[in-house]
Amino acid sequence: MSVTIPEDIHFNAEGLIPAIIQDAASGQVLMLAYMNRESLARSLATGETWFYSRSRRELWHKGATSGHRQYIESASYDCDADALLFKVRQVGVACHEGEFSCFHNPLPLQVSRPRETGAGGDVQAAGAPQGAAFPLPEGVGKAANKGEAGRVVTTTAGEQQEAGPYRDHTSGQEKQGRREENTSSQVNADLGTILSQVFQVIKERQATRPEGSYTAYLFNNGQDKILKKIGEEAGETIIASKNDSQHEILYEMADLYYHTLVLLAYHGLEPEQLAAELAARR
């Protein structure tokens, strides 16, 4: 295939070079694998990751059997020209153990670092309004003790509950309080980036179905449950608009966006397909 590989890229004595795979939306490192010249050429030519298996001594196309493909958004190599970096859009999970990232085994640190948390104990995104908990991929803003699924947190109302990747089962008083808080500052994040991050979590939950995950609960209960929630959130958005409350409109539309992304994943569709449909209408 006619792909030009820079001459200064250094393959080792076995003709291999390590390739770091990073989630383009969240920045999370997903895996490390090896490429030879042919797999690198195929990756650049097809826009999907190909690797060389050192144990099987053959090329392998990521996701060819599992469906968990990696669509390359950018590729680069380091200053020593002996390592590659691919930023990808991960479909499903990267790890063969069912985790979103292969780097899911923690090592104990001998020092403690302060973690910034929002109201209710949820890890807060940098620049996010106080009390806003975003459903980011596993390991991004993750609490130091347990993973997101099944983690017990204390709400602003003093109640304990399981924290899934997305929670809409807060009390009415807490929900209203978060509406008020969410407009106190601005989130410095592009909407497309946030939606992409949320969708990656949705796809991961769809693939792994972890216990205690609200997203997994939706998929486990099927299409009717997802559609029911979309109808409910659409109705609440209408009520928020009739109330002429910007706080409520933003809160309810966030719920609506999330549930429509779940519906896309349920039907095997991607946000990029929706973007293409919208672009065609301009």
C-alpha positions as CSV (number, residue, x, y, z in Angstrom):
1,M,0.0,0.0,0.0
2,S,1.3,3.5,-0.9
3,V,1.9,5.0,2.6
4,T,5.0,7.0,3.3
5,I,6.6,6.2,6.6
6,P,9.2,8.8,7.7
7,E,12.7,7.5,7.3
8,D,13.8,8.7,10.7
9,I,11.4,6.4,12.6
10,H,13.5,3.8,14.4
11,F,12.2,0.2,14.5
12,N,14.1,-2.0,17.0
13,A,16.2,-5.0,16.1
14,E,13.0,-7.1,15.7
15,G,11.6,-4.5,13.4
16,L,9.1,-3.3,16.0
17,I,8.2,0.0,17.6
18,P,5.9,0.6,20.6
19,A,2.6,2.4,19.9
20,I,0.8,4.2,22.7
21,I,-3.0,4.4,22.1
22,Q,-4.8,7.4,23.7
23,D,-8.5,8.2,23.8
24,A,-8.9,11.4,21.7
25,A,-11.8,12.7,23.7
26,S,-10.6,12.3,27.3
27,G,-6.8,11.9,26.9
28,Q,-6.9,8.6,28.8
29,V,-4.2,6.2,27.8
30,L,-5.9,3.0,26.6
31,M,-3.1,0.6,25.7
32,L,0.4,0.0,24.5
33,A,1.1,-2.4,21.7
34,Y,3.7,-2.9,19.0
35,M,3.7,-2.2,15.3
36,N,6.0,-3.3,12.5
37,R,6.4,-1.4,9.3
38,E,3.5,-3.2,7.7
39,S,1.0,-2.7,10.5
40,L,2.0,1.0,10.8
41,A,1.4,1.4,7.1
42,R,-2.0,-0.3,7.3
43,S,-3.0,1.8,10.3
44,L,-2.1,5.0,8.4
45,A,-3.9,3.8,5.2
46,T,-7.1,2.5,6.8
47,G,-7.5,5.0,9.7
48,E,-7.9,2.0,12.1
49,T,-5.2,0.5,14.4
50,W,-3.3,-2.6,13.3
51,F,-0.6,-4.1,15.4
52,Y,2.0,-6.9,15.4
53,S,1.6,-9.7,17.9
54,R,4.9,-10.7,19.3
55,S,3.5,-14.0,20.7
56,R,1.6,-15.1,17.6
57,R,4.1,-13.4,15.2
58,E,1.3,-12.0,13.0
59,L,-0.5,-8.8,12.2
60,W,-3.8,-8.2,14.1
61,H,-6.5,-5.7,13.4
62,K,-7.9,-4.2,16.6
63,G,-11.6,-5.0,17.0
64,A,-11.8,-7.4,14.0
65,T,-13.4,-10.1,16.1
66,S,-14.7,-8.1,19.2
67,G,-16.0,-5.1,17.3
68,H,-14.1,-2.8,19.7
69,R,-12.4,-0.9,16.9
70,Q,-10.1,2.1,17.2
71,Y,-10.6,4.9,14.7
72,I,-7.5,7.0,14.4
73,E,-7.9,10.8,14.7
74,S,-4.2,11.7,14.8
75,A,-0.8,10.0,14.7
76,S,2.6,11.3,15.7
77,Y,6.0,10.0,16.9
78,D,8.3,11.2,19.7
79,C,11.5,13.3,19.7
80,D,13.7,10.2,19.6
81,A,11.6,8.7,16.8
82,D,11.3,5.4,18.7
83,A,7.7,5.5,19.9
84,L,4.4,6.2,18.3
85,L,1.3,8.0,19.6
86,F,-2.2,7.4,18.2
87,K,-5.2,9.4,19.4
88,V,-8.3,7.3,18.6
89,R,-12.0,7.1,19.0
90,Q,-12.5,3.9,20.9
91,V,-15.6,1.8,20.1
92,G,-16.5,-0.3,23.1
93,V,-13.5,-1.1,25.3
94,A,-9.7,-1.3,24.6
95,C,-8.8,-4.0,27.1
96,H,-9.4,-7.8,26.5
97,E,-10.5,-8.0,30.2
98,G,-13.5,-5.8,29.5
99,E,-12.0,-2.6,30.9
100,F,-12.1,0.7,29.0
101,S,-8.3,1.0,29.4
102,C,-5.7,-1.7,29.7
103,F,-4.1,0.4,32.5
104,H,-6.7,-0.4,35.2
105,N,-4.4,-2.1,37.8
106,P,-3.5,0.5,40.4
107,L,0.0,0.7,42.0
108,P,0.1,2.0,45.6
109,L,1.7,5.4,45.9
110,Q,3.6,6.2,49.1
111,V,2.4,9.8,49.0
112,S,-1.1,11.2,49.1
113,R,-2.4,13.9,46.7
114,P,-5.4,16.1,47.4
115,R,-8.3,15.5,45.1
116,E,-10.8,18.2,44.2
117,T,-14.3,17.0,44.7
118,G,-17.7,18.6,44.2
119,A,-20.8,18.6,46.3
120,G,-21.9,15.1,47.3
121,G,-18.4,13.6,47.0
122,D,-18.4,13.3,43.2
123,V,-15.1,14.0,41.5
124,Q,-15.4,17.3,39.8
125,A,-14.1,18.2,36.4
126,A,-11.6,21.0,36.2
127,G,-13.5,24.2,35.6
128,A,-16.8,22.5,36.2
129,P,-19.5,24.3,38.2
130,Q,-19.7,23.2,41.9
131,G,-21.8,20.0,42.2
132,A,-21.5,19.0,38.5
133,A,-20.4,15.4,38.1
134,F,-19.7,14.4,34.6
135,P,-19.7,10.8,33.3
136,L,-16.2,10.5,32.1
137,P,-14.4,7.3,31.1
138,E,-13.1,5.1,33.9
139,G,-10.0,6.6,35.4
140,V,-10.7,10.2,34.3
141,G,-11.4,12.1,37.5
142,K,-12.0,8.8,39.2
143,A,-12.4,8.7,43.0
144,A,-9.2,7.4,44.7
145,N,-10.9,4.5,46.5
146,K,-13.3,2.7,44.1
147,G,-14.5,2.8,40.5
148,E,-17.5,4.8,39.5
149,A,-19.9,1.8,39.4
150,G,-21.0,0.7,42.9
151,R,-19.2,3.6,44.6
152,V,-21.1,4.8,47.6
153,V,-21.2,8.6,48.0
154,T,-23.0,11.0,50.3
155,T,-25.4,13.4,48.7
156,T,-25.9,17.0,49.6
157,A,-29.0,15.9,51.4
158,G,-26.9,13.6,53.7
159,E,-28.2,10.4,52.1
160,Q,-26.0,7.6,50.9
161,Q,-26.5,6.0,47.5
162,E,-24.7,4.1,44.8
163,A,-23.0,6.3,42.2
164,G,-23.3,5.2,38.6
165,P,-21.9,6.9,35.5
166,Y,-25.0,9.0,35.5
167,R,-27.5,9.6,38.2
168,D,-31.0,11.0,37.9
169,H,-32.3,9.5,41.0
170,T,-31.4,12.4,43.3
171,S,-34.0,13.9,45.5
172,G,-36.1,16.7,44.2
173,Q,-34.6,19.1,46.7
174,E,-31.0,18.1,45.7
175,K,-31.9,18.3,42.0
176,Q,-33.2,21.8,42.4
177,G,-30.1,22.8,44.4
178,R,-27.9,21.5,41.6
179,R,-29.8,23.5,39.1
180,E,-29.1,26.7,41.1
181,E,-25.4,25.7,41.4
182,N,-24.8,24.8,37.8
183,T,-25.1,28.3,36.6
184,S,-22.8,29.9,39.2
185,S,-19.8,29.4,36.9
186,Q,-19.1,28.4,33.3
187,V,-17.7,25.0,32.1
188,N,-14.7,25.6,29.8
189,A,-15.4,22.7,27.6
190,D,-16.5,22.2,24.0
191,L,-20.0,20.6,23.7
192,G,-18.8,18.1,21.1
193,T,-15.9,17.0,23.3
194,I,-18.2,16.5,26.3
195,L,-20.7,14.6,24.3
196,S,-18.0,12.4,22.9
197,Q,-16.7,11.7,26.4
198,V,-20.1,10.8,27.6
199,F,-20.7,8.5,24.6
200,Q,-17.5,6.6,25.2
201,V,-18.7,5.9,28.8
202,I,-22.1,4.8,27.5
203,K,-20.4,2.4,25.0
204,E,-18.2,1.0,27.7
205,R,-21.1,0.5,30.1
206,Q,-23.1,-1.2,27.2
207,A,-20.2,-3.6,26.7
208,T,-19.4,-4.4,30.3
209,R,-22.7,-3.9,32.2
210,P,-21.1,-3.2,35.6
211,E,-23.3,-3.7,38.6
212,G,-24.6,-0.4,40.1
213,S,-24.3,1.5,36.8
214,Y,-27.4,3.5,35.7
215,T,-26.4,3.2,32.1
216,A,-26.1,-0.5,32.3
217,Y,-29.5,-0.5,34.0
218,L,-31.0,1.2,31.0
219,F,-29.5,-1.3,28.5
220,N,-30.5,-4.2,30.7
221,N,-34.1,-3.1,30.7
222,G,-34.1,-2.5,26.9
223,Q,-35.6,-0.2,24.3
224,D,-38.9,0.5,26.1
225,K,-37.1,1.8,29.2
226,I,-34.8,4.0,27.2
227,L,-37.7,5.4,25.2
228,K,-39.7,6.0,28.4
229,K,-36.8,8.0,29.9
230,I,-36.4,10.1,26.7
231,G,-40.1,10.9,26.8
232,E,-39.9,11.9,30.5
233,E,-36.9,14.1,30.0
234,A,-38.5,15.7,26.9
235,G,-41.5,16.5,29.0
236,E,-39.4,17.9,31.8
237,T,-37.6,20.1,29.2
238,I,-40.9,21.4,28.0
239,I,-42.0,22.3,31.5
240,A,-38.6,24.0,32.2
241,S,-39.1,26.1,29.1
242,K,-42.7,27.0,30.1
243,N,-41.3,28.0,33.5
244,D,-38.9,30.3,31.6
245,S,-36.1,29.0,33.9
246,Q,-32.6,28.9,32.3
247,H,-31.4,26.8,35.2
248,E,-34.1,24.1,34.7
249,I,-33.7,24.2,30.9
250,L,-30.0,23.5,31.0
251,Y,-30.4,20.8,33.6
252,E,-33.2,19.0,31.8
253,M,-31.6,19.3,28.4
254,A,-28.5,17.7,29.8
255,D,-30.6,14.7,30.9
256,L,-32.3,14.6,27.5
257,Y,-29.0,14.7,25.6
258,Y,-27.6,11.9,27.7
259,H,-30.6,9.6,27.2
260,T,-30.6,10.2,23.4
261,L,-27.0,9.2,23.3
262,V,-28.0,6.0,25.1
263,L,-30.5,5.4,22.3
264,L,-27.9,5.9,19.6
265,A,-25.7,3.3,21.3
266,Y,-28.6,0.9,21.6
267,H,-29.2,1.0,17.9
268,G,-25.4,0.7,17.1
269,L,-25.2,4.3,15.8
270,E,-22.4,6.8,16.4
271,P,-22.6,10.6,17.1
272,E,-20.6,11.2,13.9
273,Q,-23.5,9.7,11.9
274,L,-25.8,12.2,13.5
275,A,-23.3,15.0,12.8
276,A,-23.2,14.0,9.2
277,E,-27.0,14.0,9.0
278,L,-27.1,17.5,10.5
279,A,-24.3,18.7,8.2
280,A,-26.2,17.5,5.1
281,R,-29.1,19.7,6.1
282,R,-27.2,22.9,6.2
